[in-house]
Amino acid sequence: MKGDRGWIPGEADLDWIESIAPPLSKAQEAIETAARDPRVPIVDRDAGRALSVLAGGRRRIVEVGTAFGYSTLWLALGQPDDGTIVTIDPDRERTDRARAWWREAGIPDERITVVSAKALEAFEAGDPALAGPFDLAFIDALKPEYGDYLDRLLDGRLMAGALVLADNVLWSGRVSGSRPADENTAALRSFSEGVLADDRFTATILPVGDGLLAATWHG
């Protein structure tokens, strides 16, 4: 349902929000620049800000999909100073660059652990860093595997009340059908429909960035 008289936010509204938002750190600006060419997938800035807010009070975070560590940094900046993050990505070249940016932003190395492996393989191998329990999980990796990632997380790795977040669930209009589907669309649609219909969660989709699913796990 839209707002009063069919109103929905436009470019002027988004520009105003941007104008009053705290400025990015030099590390965040550097990641955005580096991700443009060649294109490396990172969360939209609006989604990053939402992640930072949602990470407040969350001390043990697991992230599936690091890339250049942009979302990792937003999460780290939002969580308490004694919080930790475990992030999973098989591309060491990217995660090494991410580590340098995290340091530039003042995040101590001990706060972020990188698991250098494909996520499902790391979960199946029982990597001790992924044992949990975690109070926030962020999913942003291979779209057809979102459901599998969630299954592994629900296998004793989340504490009751944990927040599960997933990026790209609107998939630039493809999931709703407003744009033609691609090979990832059906999996993303099934993932979101499944979580929102699961009475073990209280869940919604926030229309920020490319769509951010947010779900509280009741355990």
Secondary structure by P-SEA (a helix, b strand, c coil): ccccccccccaaaaaaaaaacccccaaaaaaaaaacccbbbbccaaaaaaaaaaaccccbbbbcccccaaaaaaaaaaccccbbbbbbbccaaaaaaaaaaaaaacccccccccccccaaaaaaaccccccccccbbbbbccccaaaaaaaaaacccccccbbbbbcccccccccccccccccaaaaaaaaaaaaaacccccccccccccbbbbbbbcc
